[in-house]
């Protein structure tokens, strides 16, 4: 399936019960349907302690688009709390 999108929705996995399950789900809207793009986990670097997101894209998708950082309408850079990290 070919997906060309500039918008991706990241939603918290409220059914997560263990560390093997993803923290977030990634999806996009195509027409009236949402298509799952992949899943993501919050991780922490063992060396620096920096937090980051590890993403696994869904198999069989050819995804093109632009990755840009989230910005609130105030144009301020979001903190980790604003992004639920």
C-alpha positions in Angstrom: 0.0 0.0 0.0 1.4 3.4 -1.0 0.9 6.1 1.6 1.9 9.8 1.0 1.1 11.8 4.1 2.3 14.9 5.9 0.3 14.2 9.0 0.7 11.4 11.5 -1.3 10.8 14.6 0.5 9.4 17.6 -1.8 8.0 20.3 -0.9 6.6 23.7 -1.6 2.8 24.0 -4.0 2.8 26.9 -4.1 -1.1 26.8 -0.4 -1.6 27.4 0.2 -4.2 30.1 4.0 -5.0 29.7 7.2 -3.5 28.2 6.9 -5.7 25.1 3.8 -3.8 24.1 4.2 -0.4 22.4 3.7 2.8 24.3 2.2 4.6 21.2 0.4 3.8 18.0 1.0 5.8 14.8 -1.7 6.3 12.3 -2.9 8.6 9.5 -6.3 9.3 8.0 -6.9 8.2 4.4 -10.4 9.3 3.2 -12.7 8.3 6.1 -10.5 5.5 7.5 -7.4 5.5 9.8 -4.5 3.4 8.6 -2.0 2.1 11.1 1.5 3.2 10.2 3.4 1.5 13.1 4.0 1.5 16.8 6.5 3.3 19.1 8.2 2.8 22.5 9.7 5.3 24.8 13.3 4.4 25.4 16.2 5.7 27.5 19.8 5.7 26.4 21.9 3.4 28.6 24.9 5.7 28.1 23.5 9.3 28.3 20.1 8.7 29.9 18.5 10.7 27.1 14.9 9.8 26.3 14.0 8.9 22.7 11.2 7.2 20.7 11.9 3.9 19.0 9.6 3.4 16.0 8.6 0.2 14.2 6.8 0.8 10.9 4.0 -1.5 9.8 5.1 -4.2 7.3 4.0 -3.8 3.6 3.7 -0.1 3.6 5.5 2.3 1.3 5.4 5.5 3.3 6.6 8.9 2.0 6.3 12.2 3.7 8.2 14.8 5.7 9.2 14.5 9.3 9.0 17.8 11.1 9.0 18.5 14.8 5.7 19.2 16.5 5.1 22.8 17.2 2.3 24.4 19.1 0.5 27.4 17.6 2.5 29.6 19.8 5.6 28.4 17.9 7.3 27.4 21.2 9.3 24.1 21.4 7.3 21.5 23.3 8.7 20.0 26.5 8.6 16.3 27.2 5.6 16.8 29.4 3.6 18.5 26.6 4.3 15.5 24.4 3.5 12.9 27.1 7.1 11.5 27.3 
